[in-house]
Amino acid sequence: MTMLPTQSAVSLVARSPDLDAQAVACVVTVPTFRRPEHLVATLRSLAAQRTARRFAVIVMENDAEGRAGAAAAAPLFSDGTLAGLVIVAHERGNCCAYNAGWETALLTFPAFDHLLVIDDDEIATPDWLETMCRTSETLGAAIVGGPQVPRFAAGTSPGWAEHPVFAPPYRETGRVARLFSSGNLLIGRPVLQAMAPPFLDLRFNFMGGGDSDFLARAADRGFTLAWCAEAPVEETIPAGRLEAGWIRKRGLRNGVISALVERKRRGGQTFGRAVVVARSLALLALAPWRGLKHYRRSGLVSAAIDPFRFGFGRLLAEFGYANEQYRQPDGG
């Protein structure tokens, strides 16, 4: 029997036949919103994983009206290509989708050790799941992040892969102090049990950053974080995300999220907010040097400007600025 979250509006669309929930050692969650064709490609990459671990997949459809992703994914579960579930998270928003999937995993699969996350515009390399799990076990890390390698349209300058918006935060495998994204992520079951639902703060629901906030809170609780450079996923980048307007908004948004997460960690008190502002000003002062480093790596003026956008975004957060990109169909 499949149990679904009671505190979220969630419904079951499909369940693979003969699913042995007790035998599942890993759960992969895939949030989706109006990308049915790419979702199928993502799921097929999961079906091709090279691992002896028993894993299940949970697709979280977040378009409760259209349900194109759920319709496209359901046959892959019904015919046994993948083990797992397709659910609808009726409450719109990035955080709502993640919360529904992660809570469903805890309720449905009582014995899993690792929960992994991949987005519906990404392709998992064949050894992705096994490599992420081994890294967690080898390094003793409760949470592991991995690279999201951008795949641009033909003819795009290779320098864009080094732009701060697309480049990975780390280059080598090992323990790290911070992680920022859920686009390629492993979370140990004890983390989810300790953090408890709702895992992602709904204040970040349409802006993004709920994952960054969750990861910061988990680190503050003492959970060990690590990076696995050998477990990339390939992320398809639409041409629109290279337009100046999108890049500018994303740079500012990243700064806003950074400030809001830090402010929340400091408790929102007057002294804490003053520290956040001081750090924002310090980052702006360092922007010329950071921008020069990014320009040398990428050859792009846009990359050189990004540290200034990030710093300004942090300051704009003090005035209530929020760019809710996830309200748009392709806002991510």
C-alpha positions as CSV (number, residue, x, y, z in Angstrom):
1,M,0.0,0.0,0.0
2,T,1.3,3.4,-0.9
3,M,1.0,6.1,1.8
4,L,0.9,9.7,0.7
5,P,1.5,12.9,2.7
6,T,-1.4,14.0,4.7
7,Q,-0.3,17.6,5.1
8,S,0.2,18.2,1.4
9,A,-2.3,18.0,-1.4
10,V,-0.9,14.9,-3.1
11,S,-2.5,12.3,-5.3
12,L,-1.2,9.1,-6.9
13,V,-1.2,8.8,-10.7
14,A,0.8,5.6,-11.3
15,R,2.6,2.9,-9.4
16,S,4.8,0.2,-10.9
17,P,3.5,-3.3,-10.6
18,D,4.9,-5.6,-8.0
19,L,6.8,-2.8,-6.3
20,D,8.5,-4.1,-3.2
21,A,8.8,-1.0,-1.0
22,Q,10.6,-2.9,1.7
23,A,13.5,-3.8,-0.7
24,V,14.2,-0.3,-1.9
25,A,17.6,1.0,-0.8
26,C,17.6,4.3,-2.7
27,V,14.9,6.7,-3.9
28,V,15.4,9.1,-6.7
29,T,13.0,12.1,-6.8
30,V,12.2,14.0,-10.0
31,P,10.2,17.2,-9.8
32,T,8.6,18.2,-13.1
33,F,6.7,21.1,-14.5
34,R,5.7,21.2,-18.2
35,R,8.7,19.4,-19.7
36,P,7.2,16.1,-20.7
37,E,9.6,15.3,-23.5
38,H,12.7,16.0,-21.5
39,L,11.2,14.3,-18.4
40,V,11.0,11.0,-20.4
41,A,14.7,11.4,-21.4
42,T,15.6,11.9,-17.7
43,L,13.7,8.9,-16.6
44,R,15.2,6.7,-19.3
45,S,18.7,7.8,-18.1
46,L,17.6,6.5,-14.7
47,A,16.4,3.2,-16.1
48,A,19.9,2.8,-17.6
49,Q,21.8,3.1,-14.3
50,R,24.5,0.6,-13.6
51,T,24.1,-0.4,-10.0
52,A,23.2,-3.4,-8.0
53,R,21.3,-1.2,-5.5
54,R,17.5,-1.6,-5.6
55,F,16.1,1.9,-6.3
56,A,12.8,3.5,-6.9
57,V,11.8,6.7,-8.6
58,I,9.2,9.2,-7.5
59,V,8.1,11.7,-10.1
60,M,6.4,14.8,-8.6
61,E,4.1,16.4,-11.2
62,N,3.6,20.1,-10.2
63,D,1.2,21.1,-13.0
64,A,-2.0,19.8,-11.4
65,E,-4.1,21.1,-14.3
66,G,-2.2,20.0,-17.4
67,R,-0.4,17.0,-16.0
68,A,1.6,16.5,-19.2
69,G,4.6,15.2,-17.3
70,A,2.6,12.7,-15.3
71,A,0.9,11.4,-18.5
72,A,4.3,11.0,-20.2
73,A,5.9,9.3,-17.2
74,A,3.2,6.9,-16.2
75,P,3.7,4.3,-19.0
76,L,7.4,3.9,-17.9
77,F,6.1,2.8,-14.4
78,S,3.1,0.8,-15.5
79,D,5.2,-1.3,-17.9
80,G,7.9,-1.9,-15.3
81,T,10.7,0.1,-17.0
82,L,11.1,1.9,-13.7
83,A,10.1,1.0,-10.2
84,G,8.3,3.7,-8.2
85,L,5.5,6.2,-8.3
86,V,4.1,9.2,-10.2
87,I,2.4,11.6,-7.9
88,V,0.8,15.0,-8.4
89,A,1.8,17.8,-5.9
90,H,-1.3,20.0,-6.2
91,E,0.2,23.0,-4.4
92,R,2.2,24.9,-7.0
93,G,5.8,25.8,-6.4
94,N,9.2,24.4,-6.3
95,C,9.3,23.8,-2.6
96,C,5.9,22.2,-2.6
97,A,7.0,19.7,-5.2
98,Y,10.1,18.7,-3.3
99,N,8.3,18.5,0.0
100,A,5.7,16.2,-1.5
101,G,8.2,13.9,-3.0
102,W,10.5,13.6,0.0
103,E,7.7,13.0,2.4
104,T,6.2,10.4,0.1
105,A,9.6,8.7,0.0
106,L,9.7,8.5,3.8
107,L,6.1,7.2,4.1
108,T,6.3,4.7,1.2
109,F,9.8,3.2,1.5
110,P,10.7,2.3,5.1
111,A,14.2,0.9,4.5
112,F,15.9,3.3,2.0
113,D,19.3,4.8,3.0
114,H,19.8,7.5,0.4
115,L,17.4,9.9,-1.4
116,L,18.7,11.4,-4.6
117,V,17.4,14.4,-6.6
118,I,17.6,15.1,-10.3
119,D,15.7,17.8,-12.2
120,D,13.5,17.1,-15.3
121,D,15.9,18.9,-17.6
122,E,18.9,16.8,-16.7
123,I,20.3,13.5,-17.8
124,A,22.0,11.1,-15.4
125,T,25.3,9.5,-16.5
126,P,25.1,5.7,-16.3
127,D,27.1,5.4,-13.0
128,W,25.6,8.5,-11.4
129,L,23.5,6.8,-8.6
130,E,26.2,4.3,-7.7
131,T,28.9,7.0,-7.6
132,M,26.9,9.4,-5.5
133,C,26.1,6.6,-3.0
134,R,29.7,5.4,-2.8
135,T,30.9,8.9,-2.2
136,S,28.5,9.3,0.7
137,E,29.6,6.1,2.2
138,T,33.3,6.5,1.6
139,L,33.5,10.1,2.9
140,G,31.0,9.6,5.7
141,A,28.9,12.4,4.3
142,A,25.1,12.7,5.0
143,I,24.6,15.0,2.0
144,V,26.5,14.9,-1.3
145,G,26.2,17.4,-4.2
146,G,27.4,16.9,-7.7
147,P,28.1,18.9,-10.9
148,Q,25.3,20.0,-13.2
149,V,27.2,20.1,-16.5
150,P,25.5,22.6,-18.9
151,R,24.6,21.5,-22.4
152,F,24.2,24.4,-24.7
153,A,22.9,24.7,-28.3
154,A,25.5,24.1,-31.0
155,G,27.7,27.1,-31.7
156,T,27.5,28.5,-28.2
157,S,30.8,29.8,-26.8
158,P,32.4,27.2,-24.5
159,G,33.1,30.0,-22.1
160,W,29.5,30.0,-21.0
161,A,30.3,26.7,-19.1
162,E,32.6,28.8,-16.8
163,H,30.0,31.6,-16.2
164,P,29.2,31.7,-12.4
165,V,25.6,31.0,-13.2
166,F,26.4,27.7,-14.8
167,A,29.8,26.7,-13.3
168,P,30.0,24.2,-10.4
169,P,31.0,25.6,-7.0
170,Y,33.7,22.9,-6.6
171,R,36.1,21.0,-8.9
172,E,37.3,18.1,-6.8
173,T,35.7,15.4,-4.7
174,G,35.8,15.8,-0.9
175,R,34.1,17.2,2.1
176,V,32.9,20.8,1.8
177,A,31.4,23.4,4.2
178,R,28.5,24.4,2.0
179,L,26.2,23.1,-0.8
180,F,23.8,25.3,-2.7
181,S,21.6,23.4,-5.1
182,S,19.3,20.3,-5.2
183,G,19.8,19.8,-9.0
184,N,22.2,16.9,-8.4
185,L,22.0,15.9,-4.8
186,L,22.0,12.9,-2.4
187,I,20.5,13.2,1.1
188,G,20.8,10.5,3.7
189,R,17.6,9.3,5.4
190,P,18.7,10.5,8.9
191,V,18.8,14.0,7.5
192,L,15.2,13.9,6.4
193,Q,14.1,12.3,9.6
194,A,15.9,15.0,11.7
195,M,14.8,18.0,9.6
196,A,11.2,16.8,9.4
197,P,8.5,18.1,6.9
198,P,8.0,20.6,5.5
199,F,11.6,20.3,4.5
200,L,11.8,23.3,2.2
201,D,10.6,26.7,3.5
202,L,7.7,27.8,1.4
203,R,8.9,31.4,1.5
204,F,11.3,30.4,-1.2
205,N,8.6,28.6,-3.2
206,F,8.6,30.7,-6.4
207,M,12.0,32.5,-6.0
208,G,14.1,29.4,-5.5
209,G,16.6,29.0,-2.7
210,G,14.6,26.6,-0.6
211,D,17.2,24.0,-1.3
212,S,20.1,26.3,-0.4
213,D,18.3,27.2,2.9
214,F,17.6,23.5,3.6
215,L,21.3,22.6,3.0
216,A,22.5,25.5,5.2
217,R,20.2,24.4,8.0
218,A,21.3,20.8,7.7
219,A,25.0,21.9,7.9
220,D,24.1,23.9,11.0
221,R,22.6,20.8,12.5
222,G,26.0,19.1,12.2
223,F,25.4,16.9,9.1
224,T,28.5,16.4,7.0
225,L,28.5,17.7,3.4
226,A,30.6,16.5,0.5
227,W,31.1,17.1,-3.3
228,C,31.4,14.3,-5.9
229,A,33.0,15.6,-9.0
230,E,32.8,12.1,-10.7
231,A,28.9,12.0,-10.7
232,P,27.8,14.7,-13.1
233,V,24.4,15.2,-14.6
234,E,23.9,16.9,-17.9
235,E,21.6,19.9,-17.8
236,T,19.9,21.2,-21.0
237,I,20.2,25.0,-21.2
238,P,17.6,26.7,-23.4
239,A,18.8,29.5,-25.6
240,G,16.7,32.0,-23.6
241,R,18.9,31.4,-20.5
242,L,21.8,33.0,-22.3
243,E,19.9,36.2,-23.0
244,A,21.2,39.3,-21.1
245,G,17.9,39.8,-19.2
246,W,17.7,36.2,-17.9
247,I,21.4,36.2,-16.8
248,R,21.0,39.6,-15.1
249,K,17.9,38.5,-13.2
250,R,19.5,35.2,-12.2
251,G,22.6,36.9,-10.9
252,L,20.5,39.3,-8.8
253,R,18.3,36.5,-7.6
254,N,21.3,34.4,-6.5
255,G,22.4,37.4,-4.4
256,V,18.9,37.9,-2.9
257,I,18.8,34.2,-1.9
258,S,22.2,34.3,-0.4
259,A,21.3,37.2,1.8
260,L,17.9,35.8,2.8
261,V,19.4,32.4,3.8
262,E,22.1,34.1,5.8
263,R,19.7,36.4,7.5
264,K,17.5,33.5,8.4
265,R,20.5,31.6,9.9
266,R,21.3,34.7,12.1
267,G,17.7,34.9,13.4
268,G,16.7,38.2,11.7
269,Q,17.8,40.3,14.7
270,T,19.2,43.8,14.2
271,F,22.8,42.8,14.8
272,G,22.5,39.8,12.5
273,R,21.0,41.9,9.7
274,A,23.9,44.4,10.2
275,V,26.3,41.6,9.7
276,V,24.6,40.5,6.5
277,V,24.7,44.0,5.1
278,A,28.4,44.3,6.0
279,R,29.1,41.0,4.3
280,S,27.2,42.2,1.2
281,L,29.2,45.4,1.1
282,A,32.4,43.4,1.4
283,L,31.4,41.2,-1.5
284,L,30.8,44.3,-3.6
285,A,34.2,45.6,-2.7
286,L,35.7,42.3,-3.8
287,A,33.7,42.1,-7.0
288,P,36.4,43.6,-9.3
289,W,38.8,40.9,-8.4
290,R,36.3,38.1,-8.5
291,G,35.0,39.4,-11.8
292,L,38.5,39.4,-13.2
293,K,38.9,35.8,-12.2
294,H,35.7,34.8,-13.9
295,Y,36.6,36.7,-17.1
296,R,39.9,34.9,-17.3
297,R,38.2,31.6,-17.1
298,S,35.3,32.3,-19.5
299,G,36.3,35.3,-21.7
300,L,32.8,36.7,-21.1
301,V,32.1,40.2,-19.9
302,S,28.8,38.9,-18.5
303,A,30.8,36.6,-16.2
304,A,33.0,39.5,-15.0
305,I,29.9,41.5,-14.1
306,D,28.2,38.7,-12.2
307,P,29.9,39.3,-8.8
308,F,28.6,42.9,-8.9
309,R,25.0,41.6,-9.6
310,F,25.4,39.1,-6.8
311,G,26.4,41.8,-4.4
312,F,23.7,44.2,-5.5
313,G,21.2,41.3,-5.2
314,R,22.2,40.8,-1.5
315,L,21.6,44.5,-0.8
316,L,18.3,44.5,-2.7
317,A,17.1,41.7,-0.4
318,E,17.2,44.3,2.4
319,F,14.5,46.3,0.5
320,G,12.2,43.3,-0.1
321,Y,13.3,42.6,-3.7
322,A,12.3,39.1,-4.9
323,N,12.5,37.7,-8.5
324,E,10.0,34.8,-8.5
325,Q,11.3,33.1,-11.6
326,Y,9.6,29.8,-10.8
327,R,6.1,31.4,-11.3
328,Q,6.9,31.2,-15.1
329,P,6.7,27.9,-17.0
330,D,10.4,28.0,-17.8
331,G,11.5,30.2,-15.0
332,G,14.1,27.9,-13.6
